[in-house]
Amino acid sequence: NCAVEFSTVTIITVNIGAVGANAGADQAICNANSITLAGNNPGTNTGIWTLTSAQAGVSFEDATLFNTKVNGLVGGETYTFLWTISGLPPCPASSDAVVITNLTEITNNSIDVTSTTLCTGQTITITGSNPTGGNGTYSYIWQNSIDGNTWTTINGQAGINLNVTVARSLSYRRITNSGNCSATSTALNIIALPPIGNNVISSDQTICTGNTIALITGSQPTGGDATNYTYGWEQSIDNGATWVFVPN
């Protein structure tokens, strides 16, 4: 009988596969020039970030760091970054991509009104411009302020324009939101004048046809700006149903 002959020994080394790459959740940012990426920690493996959307001017502070900072972003661009984790060969690498949408800032966010000096009780429309930038879909918040420092949101007013009844002197502004972008308009100051009062004229008269009526006198009015008053006199021949201006 032949003796047993053993072959040479072959060693099989089993390497643990690379850590599964996770580049983090997609993000929408507003007109930012940098962002910190949020990949997963590769542990004992090695990781590398690459830009696959090919924009120029983008740089990594340390492309091997899972939470590295990226500089050189431009508003209006969408960036795709690939996080690749490599283990020991021959195990394949693991990759995952994250999309960063960098919206352009909101512009053309202004408000205006026909006149900023108004009488208490008047209803006015403050007109807002059509904004640009953001993601193209806009929502609005209107606020008012007594002192220009502390602002209060006006409930029920979320349109591009503001309809309001003047009750006192206030400042108004519009906040426009679109995606992650927000812009606040320059404040508009509305001056509310008190309503005109004490506007009375002298009492009724009874005269004969052909006679000259006594001078009809008017009181000194109050309210408004308290200084600049203009007057228009009217007359009626049908007990006040219709009125026409008295010619000079």
Disulfide bonds with the S-S distance in Angstrom:
Cys30-Cys181 1.99
